[in-house]
Amino acid sequence: MFRSIPSKESLWFNYKKLPKRPDQRWEIEDVIQLVFPKEFLPKQHEIAVELIKFMLPYHKEGVVYGNQIESFRKEKGFSNATLRNLVIPKLVRIGLLTRERVNPTGQTHKDKRHRMKLKLSHKFDMSLQRIGLQLETIIKTYE
């Protein structure tokens, strides 16, 4: 039994301490601040911001492959364990990224090494919008 919400499954959301006011234009650093607070997880924050910025130009093409992520990681000097075991999984869990595995011809489902494909996702923003609209509907029902 958990005594609190596991950090790998939580967002840091305090309305009075948001990175910017909700009516201002937010940048990727501000959104990532909710996922990896810079004050508590500075390295993960930095890696996540740089990863999303790296992926943005590929958004129209749709996909960034594992070998491109590895080149990015080496160029930036980021820890492989932090990127692949902490940052990418949490970004996938909260819906900022989607991750797929490519099963090359000749490999079976038992093979452990499959090429990774990452894509930017709209699940996070669509979910927050939907939650906000549902709350607005509930409040209006009781007015």
N, C-alpha and C positions, 0 to 999 in steps of 0.2 A: 504494500500500500504506500502511495506517495504522500509525503507530508506537504508537498507543494507541487505546483505545475513544473514538470521537467523543463529545463531551459531549452533543450533541443526542440521542444514543441510549443514554445511560447513567443509572444511578441511583447515588446516593452512599450506599453501605451499608457501614458499619463497625459491627459488632455492639457493640463497646465504646463507640462514640460515638453510639448511637441517641438520638433526641430524648427518648424515654421508654423505660422497661423494657417488654418485650413483654407483661408481665402487667398493665400499667396501661392505663387508658382513654386512647386517643389522640384528639387533635382534628385538624381538617383542617390546621392549621399544622404538626403533626408529620408527617403523611403527605407534605405538599408539601415538607418539609425534605429528604426522600429524593430528590425530583425536582429541586428548585431549592434547593440549600443556601444558607441565608440568609447565611452567611459569605462565599460566593463570588459569589452572584447575588442580592443583596438586592432589587433592583427586580423581577426576574422572580418571586422568591418572593412579594413583596407582591401583585403583579398576580394570580398564580395563586390565592393564598389568597382574595383579594377576589372573583375570578371564580367560584370554586367556591361561596363563601358566597352570592353573588348568585344562582347557579343552584339552590341547594338548595330554596327554596320552589317553584320551577317543576318539581321532580322528579316530582310526581304527575301534572302535566299533560304532562310528558314532554319538552317542547321549549322552547328559547329561540332566537329568531330573530336574524338579524344586526342588524336595526334596534334590537332591545332591547340587544344587546351594544354597539352604537355609543352608545346613550344612556348605558349604564353607564360606558363608557370616558370619555365627555365629562364626566359627572358627577364621576368620580374623578380626572380630569385625567391619565390614563395615555397613554403614547405608543401611537399606532395601530400603528406598525411593531413595537414590542416585543410587544404583545398578539397581533396577527394573524400575525406572522412567526416569533416565538420561543415564546411561551407556549402558545397554542392548539395549534400543530402538535405540540409535545412532549407535551402532555396527551393528544392524540389518539393519538400513536404508542405511548405506554405503556399506554393503555387506560382512562384516567380519564374521557375524553370520547369521544363518537362525533360525527362531523361528516358532514352530508349537504348536498347542494345541491338546491334546489327548482327544477325546470324549469317556469316559468310557461307557461301556454297561449300559443301563438304564438311561443315562442322555439324555436330549433333547437339541436341539440347543438353547433353552431359558435359560438353566443353565449357570450361570456366572463363575463357577469354573471348569476349565478344566486343567489337568496337562500340564505343559509347557515342551517342548522339545527344547533344543538348540543344534545346530550343527555348527561346524566351516564351513565356506563357502569360495569358491574361486571366488565369484562374484567380489570382490574388485580388486584382482590382475588381473583377466581376463579383467575387464573393463579398468584398467589403461594400460595394454599391448595393448589392441585393440585400444584405443585412440592414443597411441604412434605410432602404426603401421599405422594407418590412416593418422596421421600427416606426417609421413615419406613418405607415398605414395603421398600425396599432394605436398610435397616439391620436390620430385623426378620428378613429372609431369612437374614442371616448370623449371627444370634444363636444 
